[in-house]
Amino acid sequence: MLITFLGTADESLEYSKRQHSSAVIETDTGAYWLDAGEGCAHTAELCEIDLLTFQAAFISRMSMGRTGGLARLLWGIRNLHVKHEPLPRIIRLYVPHMAPWHCIIEHLEFSTSNSFAKGFLLQVEEYRDGIVYQDRGVNIRAAHNSFLGNPWKGYDWRTYGFRFEAEGAKVAYSGDLRDPVDLKNLTREPCDALLLDCAHCRLEELFRGVHSSGAKFEKLFLVNIGQEVMDQPEAAARKASSITNRETIIPEDRQSFEF
């Protein structure tokens, strides 16, 4: 399993050389995207990731920072299908709620005279807690978090994290996080890496919360970084390591790690 970070910055940063949050997990069965922040498709092309290997994308929250590059990503996939005419296939998109997606697909359909999905079937599903995707040894499970507060009665959770398992490796992805207690459903079982949002809490409070939550992981990756990490990345990594007793990495955009 190979993880490539396409974007590692939170949308709240006024200016950053980093793109918004997105990562690609590549296995022998194809490429799986965790969020699709601004610039993700272009960065993937710079990393020589073939968009024709795209299998599915999993959106943790329908915010600009998580979906700002989604339309461009799907547009790039369409262009390659039109140019190379591969065998027809299904590509999948999983979202926590559909309303924002309707705006995105309406724009794509308008741009192509209502013939956007050419050479492939675009299957979009709204997911909830539990198994989201299971195919050819790739298993992805979602767990909601309280980042946006508790939903009103009769409404569903709107922000999630994911646990990705394939080829013997296990990776947990927090999504937007305000309370580390929400990690328990992703890290109750051991995992090789925790990809941790660190833009919405004071760092020391966040790392102590992760440590006290009982999260089980080998390496800590700080992603969706905010201003505090941008200002002093080395100090942030040292603080995380000293509190969690885990190796801590702040990945750069376009950096890859193998598990």
C-alpha positions in Angstrom: 0.0 0.0 0.0 1.4 3.4 -1.0 0.0 6.7 0.3 0.7 9.9 -1.5 -0.3 13.2 0.0 -1.6 15.6 -2.6 -2.6 18.3 -0.2 -1.9 18.8 3.5 -3.3 22.3 4.4 -6.5 23.3 6.0 -8.8 25.6 4.1 -8.6 28.2 6.8 -5.0 29.2 6.0 -4.9 32.6 4.2 -2.0 31.6 2.1 0.0 28.4 1.8 2.2 26.7 -0.8 0.4 23.6 0.3 -2.8 22.5 -1.4 -6.0 21.6 0.5 -6.5 18.1 2.0 -6.3 15.1 -0.3 -4.4 11.8 -0.3 -4.3 8.8 -2.7 -3.9 5.3 -1.5 -2.6 3.0 -4.3 -2.8 -0.8 -4.1 -2.6 -3.5 -6.7 -6.3 -3.0 -7.4 -6.1 0.7 -8.2 -6.2 4.2 -6.6 -8.5 5.3 -3.8 -8.8 8.9 -2.9 -9.4 10.3 0.6 -11.0 13.8 0.0 -10.4 15.9 -3.0 -9.2 19.4 -2.0 -8.2 22.1 -4.3 -5.5 21.2 -6.8 -5.6 17.4 -6.1 -5.9 16.3 -9.7 -3.0 18.5 -10.9 -0.8 17.4 -8.1 -1.6 13.7 -8.9 -0.5 14.3 -12.4 2.7 15.9 -11.2 3.2 12.7 -9.1 2.6 10.6 -12.2 -0.5 9.0 -10.7 -2.6 7.7 -13.6 -6.2 8.9 -13.2 -7.3 5.9 -15.2 -6.5 3.8 -12.1 -9.0 5.7 -10.1 -11.5 3.3 -8.4 -13.3 5.4 -5.8 -13.1 8.6 -3.7 -14.3 9.0 -0.1 -15.3 12.4 1.0 -15.2 13.0 4.8 -17.1 16.2 4.7 -18.8 18.3 2.0 -16.7 21.4 2.6 -14.7 23.5 0.2 -11.5 22.3 1.8 -12.4 18.6 1.1 -14.2 19.0 -2.2 -12.6 22.0 -3.9 -10.8 19.9 -6.4 -13.5 17.2 -6.9 -15.0 18.6 -10.1 -11.6 19.0 -11.7 -10.6 15.5 -10.7 -13.7 14.0 -12.3 -13.2 16.2 -15.4 -9.7 14.9 -15.7 -10.9 11.3 -15.5 -13.5 12.0 -18.2 -11.0 13.6 -20.5 -8.7 10.5 -20.3 -11.7 8.2 -21.1 -12.6 10.3 -24.1 -9.0 10.3 -25.3 -7.9 6.7 -24.7 -11.3 4.9 -24.8 -10.6 2.3 -22.2 -13.1 -0.5 -21.5 -16.3 0.9 -19.9 -16.2 0.6 -16.1 -17.7 1.9 -12.9 -16.1 4.6 -10.8 -17.5 5.3 -7.4 -17.8 8.3 -5.2 -18.9 8.2 -1.5 -20.3 11.3 0.1 -21.8 12.0 3.6 -24.8 13.9 2.1 -26.0 14.5 -1.4 -27.1 18.2 -1.6 -23.6 19.7 -2.3 -22.9 16.9 -4.8 -26.0 17.9 -6.9 -24.4 21.3 -7.5 -21.1 19.8 -8.6 -22.6 17.3 -11.0 -25.0 20.0 -12.4 -22.0 22.1 -13.3 -20.2 19.1 -15.0 -23.3 18.1 -16.9 -23.9 21.7 -18.1 -20.3 21.8 -19.3 -20.8 18.7 -21.5 -24.4 19.2 -22.7 -25.6 16.5 -20.3 -23.2 13.8 -21.3 -20.5 14.0 -18.6 -20.0 10.3 -17.8 -18.7 9.2 -21.1 -17.1 5.8 -21.3 -17.8 5.1 -17.6 -20.6 4.9 -15.1 -20.3 7.3 -12.2 -21.9 5.7 -9.2 -22.4 8.1 -6.3 -23.5 6.8 -2.9 -24.4 8.5 0.4 -22.7 6.6 3.3 -23.2 6.2 7.0 -21.3 4.5 9.8 -19.9 1.1 9.1 -18.5 -0.6 6.0 -18.5 1.8 3.0 -16.5 -0.2 0.5 -15.4 -3.8 0.2 -13.9 -5.2 -3.0 -10.9 -7.3 -4.0 -9.3 -7.2 -0.6 -9.8 -3.4 0.0 -12.0 -2.6 3.0 -13.0 0.9 4.0 -15.1 1.7 7.1 -16.6 5.1 8.1 -17.1 6.4 11.6 -18.8 9.7 12.3 -17.4 12.4 14.5 -18.8 15.4 16.3 -16.9 18.1 14.5 -20.1 19.9 13.4 -21.9 19.0 16.7 -24.7 16.6 17.1 -27.2 16.5 14.2 -30.8 17.7 14.8 -33.4 15.0 15.4 -34.1 13.2 12.1 -30.9 14.3 10.5 -27.7 12.4 9.9 -24.1 13.0 10.8 -22.3 15.2 8.2 -18.6 14.6 9.0 -16.7 11.3 9.2 -13.3 9.6 9.4 -12.3 6.4 7.7 -10.3 3.3 8.3 -8.6 1.8 5.2 -7.4 -1.8 5.2 -5.6 -3.4 2.2 -2.7 -5.7 1.5 -2.1 -6.3 5.2 -1.8 -2.6 6.0 -4.2 -0.5 8.1 -4.6 3.3 8.1 -7.0 5.5 10.0 -7.9 9.0 8.7 -9.5 11.3 11.2 -11.3 13.7 8.9 -12.0 17.1 10.5 -11.5 16.6 14.2 -12.4 18.6 17.3 -12.6 15.9 20.0 -10.0 13.1 20.0 -12.5 10.8 21.7 -14.1 10.5 18.2 -11.0 8.5 17.1 -12.0 5.5 19.2 -14.1 3.8 16.5 -11.2 4.1 14.0 -8.3 3.1 16.2 -9.8 0.6 18.7 -8.0 -2.0 16.7 -4.3 -1.4 16.0 -3.3 0.4 12.8 -0.1 1.2 11.1 -0.7 4.9 10.8 -3.1 7.6 12.0 -3.6 10.6 9.7 -4.6 13.3 12.2 -6.3 16.6 11.4 -4.5 19.2 13.5 -6.2 22.5 12.4 -9.1 22.7 14.8 -7.6 22.3 18.3 -4.7 23.7 20.3 -1.9 21.2 19.6 -1.0 20.2 23.1 -4.7 19.6 24.0 -5.1 17.6 20.8 -2.0 15.4 21.3 -2.9 14.7 25.0 -6.4 13.9 23.9 -5.1 11.4 21.3 -2.9 9.8 24.0 -5.6 9.5 26.6 -8.1 8.2 24.0 -6.3 4.9 23.9 -5.9 5.1 20.1 -3.7 2.3 18.8 -1.3 3.2 16.0 2.3 3.0 15.1 3.0 6.3 13.3 1.3 9.6 13.5 1.0 11.8 10.4 -0.2 15.4 11.0 -2.4 16.4 8.1 -4.9 19.2 7.3 -2.5 21.4 9.1 -3.3 24.9 10.5 -1.3 28.0 11.2 0.2 26.7 14.5 1.9 23.8 12.6 2.8 25.9 9.6 4.6 28.4 11.9 6.7 25.9 13.8 6.5 22.4 12.1 9.5 20.9 13.8 8.3 22.0 17.3 4.9 20.6 16.5 6.3 17.2 15.5 8.5 17.1 18.6 5.6 17.9 20.9 3.4 15.2 19.3 6.1 12.6 19.6 6.8 13.4 23.3 3.2 13.3 24.3 2.0 10.3 22.2 5.2 8.3 22.3 4.9 7.7 18.6 7.0 8.7 15.6 5.4 11.8 14.1 5.7 13.0 10.5 4.4 16.2 8.9 4.2 15.1 5.2 4.8 17.5 2.4 2.5 17.7 -0.6 3.6 15.1 -3.2 5.3 13.0 -0.6 4.7 9.2 -0.5 4.9 6.6 2.2 4.7 2.8 1.8 3.1 0.4 4.3 
